[in-house]
């Protein structure tokens, strides 16, 4: 199965489990997964809802996902920039806030990488809430 097809299948499973809509877009050697209507932890961030972007490549799921991107306005509720999220980058014709958070665990290509990467994001938010 081609990487884009695997990513689409994983995105569909993710949507079925979380209710968060997704869109897969091919861009050269990269694959972009847009998550729509993501709700960060209440009270932690200035936005109650954000779009999120995961980026991978044509080797997915063998290639590990790293980092994630959100709406630029996703700052902490007190206006501070979250740790590792000061960079603003442009993908797919719009600006995104890059969360340069990196996984310390092992990437398992036999599992649903979208679900695993979203769990990584949620774990990072829990850490951010304690800081």
C-alpha positions as CSV (number, residue, x, y, z in Angstrom):
1,X,0.0,0.0,0.0
2,X,1.3,3.5,-0.9
3,X,2.2,5.8,2.0
4,X,-0.6,8.2,1.2
5,X,-3.1,5.4,1.2
6,X,-1.8,4.2,4.6
7,X,-1.9,7.7,6.0
8,X,-5.5,8.1,4.7
9,X,-6.5,4.8,6.4
10,X,-4.9,5.8,9.6
11,X,-6.5,9.2,9.4
12,X,-10.0,7.6,8.9
13,X,-9.4,5.4,12.0
14,X,-8.3,8.4,14.0
15,X,-11.4,10.3,13.0
16,X,-13.6,7.4,13.9
17,X,-12.1,7.2,17.4
18,X,-11.7,10.9,18.2
19,X,-14.3,12.6,16.1
20,X,-11.7,15.0,14.8
21,X,-12.0,15.6,11.1
22,X,-8.8,15.1,9.0
23,X,-7.6,15.9,5.5
24,X,-4.6,14.4,3.8
25,X,-2.7,16.5,1.2
26,X,0.3,15.5,-0.9
27,X,3.0,18.1,-1.4
28,X,6.0,17.0,-3.3
29,X,7.9,14.5,-1.1
30,X,5.8,15.4,1.9
31,X,2.4,14.3,3.2
32,X,0.4,16.7,5.2
33,X,-2.3,15.7,7.6
34,X,-4.6,18.5,8.7
35,X,-6.7,17.9,11.9
36,X,-9.7,20.1,12.1
37,X,-11.4,21.1,15.4
38,X,-8.8,20.0,17.8
39,X,-9.6,21.0,21.4
40,X,-6.6,21.6,23.6
41,X,-6.9,21.3,27.4
42,X,-9.4,23.8,28.7
43,X,-7.9,26.9,30.2
44,X,-4.3,26.1,29.2
45,X,-4.3,27.9,25.8
46,X,-5.8,31.1,24.4
47,X,-7.8,29.2,21.8
48,X,-10.5,26.7,22.7
49,X,-10.2,25.1,19.2
50,X,-7.3,24.9,16.8
51,X,-6.4,23.2,13.5
52,X,-3.3,21.0,13.7
53,X,-0.9,19.8,11.1
54,X,1.2,16.7,11.1
55,X,3.9,16.3,8.4
56,X,5.4,13.0,7.2
57,X,6.9,11.8,4.0
58,X,6.4,9.1,1.3
59,X,8.0,6.5,3.5
60,X,5.1,6.7,6.1
61,X,4.6,4.7,8.3
62,X,8.3,3.7,8.3
63,X,9.2,7.4,8.8
64,X,8.5,8.7,12.3
65,X,6.3,11.8,12.7
66,X,8.0,14.6,14.5
67,X,6.7,17.9,15.9
68,X,3.3,19.3,15.1
69,X,1.9,22.7,14.0
70,X,-1.2,24.6,15.1
71,X,-3.0,27.9,14.4
72,X,-0.6,30.8,15.1
73,X,-2.9,32.1,17.8
74,X,-2.4,29.0,20.0
75,X,-0.5,30.6,22.8
76,X,-0.8,29.9,26.5
77,X,-3.9,31.5,28.1
78,X,-1.7,34.1,29.8
79,X,-0.2,35.1,26.5
80,X,3.1,33.3,26.8
81,X,4.5,31.2,24.0
82,X,4.5,27.5,24.8
83,X,7.9,25.9,25.3
84,X,9.5,25.1,21.9
85,X,6.7,26.9,19.9
86,X,8.1,30.2,19.0
87,X,8.7,29.5,15.3
88,X,6.0,30.4,12.7
89,X,6.2,28.5,9.4
90,X,4.2,28.4,6.2
91,X,2.7,25.2,4.8
92,X,-0.1,24.7,2.3
93,X,-0.5,28.4,1.8
94,X,-1.0,29.4,5.5
95,X,1.0,30.1,8.6
96,X,1.3,27.6,11.4
97,X,2.9,27.7,14.9
98,X,5.5,24.9,15.1
99,X,5.7,23.0,18.3
100,X,9.2,21.7,18.2
101,X,8.5,18.9,20.6
102,X,10.4,15.6,19.9
103,X,9.5,12.2,20.9
104,X,11.9,10.3,23.2
105,X,10.1,7.0,22.7
106,X,10.4,4.5,19.9
107,X,8.3,4.9,16.7
108,X,6.4,1.7,15.9
109,X,5.5,1.6,12.2
110,X,3.2,-1.3,12.7
111,X,0.8,0.8,14.7
112,X,-1.5,3.7,13.7
113,X,1.0,6.6,13.6
114,X,-1.7,9.3,13.6
115,X,-3.2,7.9,16.9
116,X,0.3,7.5,18.4
117,X,1.4,11.0,17.4
118,X,-1.7,12.6,18.7
119,X,-1.2,10.8,22.0
120,X,2.4,12.3,22.0
121,X,0.8,15.7,21.5
122,X,-1.6,15.1,24.4
123,X,1.2,14.0,26.7
124,X,3.1,17.2,25.8
125,X,0.1,19.3,26.7
126,X,0.0,17.6,30.1
127,X,3.6,18.4,30.6
128,X,3.0,22.0,29.4
129,X,0.1,22.3,31.9
130,X,2.6,21.5,34.8
131,X,5.1,24.2,33.7
